[in-house]
């Protein structure tokens, strides 16, 4: 038997049953599930210094355990001295086992390291069942060596679910252990 991540096992055993009872799903396939997690970082200063993109890609690769790719600008913006096709950020799309492993590390070790952490805001839903979260410092992840970083940067983490509504998506993420603020 191969290795199954803890959250994936928990989803199959406990979360599917809990969501079916809460929303009255008749079929197991109706239960919303986490499809992918996208971790991205914009590096606006990379217009002047190309090495910043390499640092961003390396950090995202360390944090997620999957090779990050640099994202290119889509159009020219004269005010920012930006040309089409210049590297301007980095991103990683996690699916399957790595997605559950990253979510587990985010919930259990990274988010509790945020100063004065009370939970994450529940206002990041987009109306279609996806949730976006902004992290202001990459040093909350234990994989990052604080001595090796050259500057503090944030990142955006987007959870893409198969849920139809924000209420279903919030229930799914809450059942998986994402700590939302109590309002």
C-alpha positions, 0 to 999 in steps of 0.5 A, spaced: 500 500 500 502 506 498 502 513 502 496 517 503 496 524 505 493 525 512 488 530 510 486 526 503 485 520 508 481 524 513 477 527 507 475 520 504 473 518 511 470 524 515 469 530 511 465 527 505 460 524 510 459 530 514 458 535 508 453 530 505 449 530 512 450 538 512 447 539 505 443 533 504 447 530 498 444 524 495 450 522 491 458 522 493 460 525 487 456 531 489 460 532 495 465 538 493 472 537 493 479 541 493 481 541 486 488 545 486 492 550 490 495 555 486 501 559 490 503 565 486 508 571 487 508 577 484 515 580 483 515 587 481 522 589 482 524 584 477 523 589 472 530 592 474 533 586 477 532 579 473 535 575 479 529 576 483 525 572 479 530 566 480 530 567 488 522 567 488 522 561 483 527 557 488 523 559 494 516 557 492 520 551 490 522 550 497 515 551 500 511 547 496 516 541 494 514 542 486 518 546 481 515 553 480 515 557 474 516 564 472 510 568 469 511 573 464 507 579 462 502 579 457 502 587 455 507 593 455 506 598 461 510 604 459 509 607 466 512 601 469 518 600 464 515 593 463 515 590 456 511 584 453 514 577 455 518 580 461 518 575 467 514 578 472 512 573 478 512 566 479 507 560 481 506 553 482 499 549 481 499 543 486 494 537 485 493 531 488 498 528 493 502 534 494 496 539 494 494 535 501 501 535 503 502 543 502 495 544 505 497 540 511 503 544 512 500 550 511 495 549 517 499 545 522 506 549 522 506 555 517 499 559 519 500 558 527 507 562 526 504 568 524 504 573 529 498 574 533 494 569 529 487 569 530 485 565 524 484 567 517 478 572 514 472 569 511 472 574 506 476 571 500 471 567 497 469 569 490 462 567 489 464 561 485 466 556 491 474 558 490 478 562 496 484 566 496 488 568 501 494 573 502 500 571 506 505 577 508 511 574 509 514 567 506 518 566 513 512 563 516 514 556 512 519 552 516 522 550 509 525 557 508 532 559 511 531 566 514 539 567 513 538 565 506 533 570 504 534 577 501 528 580 502 521 579 505 516 578 500 508 575 500 504 570 496 497 569 494 494 562 495 488 560 492 484 554 493 480 552 487 474 547 489 468 544 486 463 547 490 458 551 487 457 556 492 461 560 497 457 556 503 459 549 501 466 551 500 467 554 507 464 548 510 469 544 506 475 548 508 473 548 515 472 541 515 479 540 512 481 544 518 482 551 515 482 556 521 477 561 519 476 567 524 470 567 529 465 573 527 
